[in-house]
Amino acid sequence: MTASRIQRWALTLAAYECTIVYKKGSLNGNADGLSRLPLKTNVEKTPTPGDTILLMEHLATTPVDAKQIQKWTRKDTILSLVLRYILNGWPSKCPGEDIRPYYIRKNELCSEDGCILWGRRVIIPQPGREAMLNELHQGHPGITRMKSLARSYIWWPGMDNDLELTVINCYSCQENRKLPAEAPLHPWEYPSHPWSRIPIDFAGPFMNKSFLIMVDAYSKWIDIHVMNSTTSEATMAKLQQTFETHGLCDLIISDNGAAFTSKEFDDYVKSNGIEHRTSVPWHPASNGCADRAVQSFKEARYEENQRRNCPGKVEPFSFQPQTTTGLAPSELLMKRKLKSRLDLVFSKYREASSHGRDNKNKNIITTRNL
C-alpha cells in the first residue's frame, strides 16, 4: 500500500474488522450505470448574501385621515345610508336595528366633506376602527384615559366596549396593571372583660429557640413561654400553666398550625369549655394581635441579645402603657401597676406614701375602737 490514498483509506477503516483486497478497474463492475448518466436539470442558485431577504414587513405609517374616512363612509352600507338620510331627511320610523344607534341621535348628526359627525366627534367606519384603537392605545394609557381621549375626537356604536376589550386583551397592560384594592379587614370586637379572648402563636425558631406567645386582647397582656417542642402536648402544658394563674378564657385564636389543629388540642379546649377559632389561611392579619405581639417580642429580644443584657430581666410588656388602651396591661388585667426598675427612682416617695397610709390606717382603727 504505497499509494497515499490507499493509506488514508486504511487508516479510516482501521476501526473496523475488514480485509482490503486489491481489484483491477477492469474487473470492478459494482458501479451503478445510472449514477454515471445524470439528466440535465435546472438547479436553483442560492442567492448571494446581498440578495437574501431576511424580513419583509409592511409598515402602516400613514395615519387615518379625513380623506380615508370619506372613502370608507361611501363604501360602508350602513354609514352611506345614514349619510343619505342626513342630506335628504330621516324617515318617520327607524328603518332597521343597524340604523338605530344613529337614528336616536339623528338630531345631533351632521356631515362635513363626506364624513359623518356626531357633535364634534367623527364617526369612524368599520375598516378604520382597529387602526383608531391602536392609535388610542399608544403608550398603554389604560381604559379611563383611552375613553377620555377618544370622546374628544371619534365615535362609533359600542366604542366604549371595544376600548375595554383592547386593554383587557393587551398582555403588557395586564402584566403591569395594579393589584385590585384589598377589602378592609373587619376588626375584632373589643372584649367586654379581661382574659376573655386570647390570641396565641409561635415565635421562632428565633435565636435557636421557639416561644409560645399568648396575648390578652382586652389588656394586651403578653405571656411568653420557652418551648423545647411545638407539639400539641407541649402547647397544652404551657396553656395549663397560664390558666392556673389567670383562669380559663372564653376564646382562643390561633393559626392553622399542626399543634393547634390536632384532635388532642381540640379535645383539650372543649373539655375546658373554651371556644377555638383559627385564622384565615395565608392571611396573618386576621390574627393580627398575636402577630403584632410576636413582632414586638422579637424586636425586644433581638435588642437584648445585641446588648448582651441579663437574660433574666423582666419583660417590659407588662408595665409599658399601650397606645390602644392608654394603660399598662397589668392595670387592666390585675387592677394594679407592677413595680419595675423605673420605680426605684421614687423610692423615698414610695416610703413616704407607705408611711402615710400606715398612719391613716392607725387613725381609722383608733376611731373604730372609740
ABEGO torsion letter per residue (X at the ends): XABAAAAAAAAAAAABBBBBBBBBAAABAABBAAAABBBBBBBBBBBBAAABBABBBBBBABBBBAAAAAAAAAABAAAAAAAAAAAAEBBABBABAAAAAAAAAAAABBBBGGBBBBEABBBBBAAAAAAAAAAAABGGAEAAAAAAAAAAABBBBGAAAAAAAAAAABAAAAAABBBBBBBBBBBBBBBABBGABBBBBBBOBBGGBBBBBBBBAAAGBBBBBBBABABAAAAAAAAAAAAAAAEBBABBBBBABAAAABAAAAAAAAAAGBBBBBBBBGBAAABAAAAAAAAAAAAAAAAAAAAGBBAABBBAAAABBBAAAGBBAAAAAAGBBBBBAAAAAAAAAAAAAAAAAAAAAAAAAAAAAX
